[in-house]
Amino acid sequence: MRRLLPILTVLAAIVAVWYAAAVWMNATWVFDQAERNGQVVTWAEVIPQTMAQDRPLLPPPHQVAATLWKGVAGQAVTSKRSLVYHSFITFRGTMMGFGLGILFGVGLAISIVRFRVMEMSVMPWAIISQTVPIVALAPMILAVSFQLGIESREVPKAIISAYLSFFPVLVSMVKGLRSPDAAQLDLLRTYSASDPQTFWKLRLPASLPYFFASLKVAIAAALVGTIVGELPTGAIEGLGARMLIGSQFGEPLIMWASLVAAALLAGVLIVAVGLVERAANRRMGVRA
């Protein structure tokens, strides 16, 4: 309970601020309607009306929760209106990009640690790549994919997702692979350990805490990349597509419910990474 109390306190503060903002932003429409009808309304009359608008400027939490519940439990899982269905589409793209990001980030980190020239030539470009806005880069990736004859919309989404997720893995793995101190390296040299043996017996185990810490950032970045990738691809499936549909058709409740669903999906993925980390630590005999 003590561990949950700070989380619940922050959540309660967010909900309170959210309700206050909803009243303030949605009250404009209520006052405008009252003025057109020649009526004078008080705040006691305004507040209930800000909580039940069909298309509010900022939906209050209970309306978003009701729409979210309708999208999750009120539809068949296979329905195109189901948020479970769209969450699975986004989850699939996220895991594809996440896997590619891990492979690319770890492979590049090993090369940088092993070869000095890779650090001098590749690392600066990896850093510069993260300054390019992904919103501007996504349509370019889509156009190039179509020019190469790749008609699947999953591939551009996976590339965009991997683009955002590889960098945290790269930086953390470089730091982790270099974390063994000189005394540990000298000890292995006295045993005539080869470079591959040093890597597998010392560098790789030492990098695991850094690796799992980076995965929690990378999985969230991969989800963001997948959602961003769904916007310019003209996708009709996925949480990003639902957000876009809600925005285009003036349905803020759909947009906000999809946004909350994406946040919940991110939380589940981060918890899953944490469980894998705990299992790996137990396997290696690490005490929490």
Order of alpha helices (4+ residues) and beta strands (2+ residues): alpha-alpha-alpha-alpha-alpha-alpha-alpha-alpha-alpha-alpha-alpha-alpha-alpha
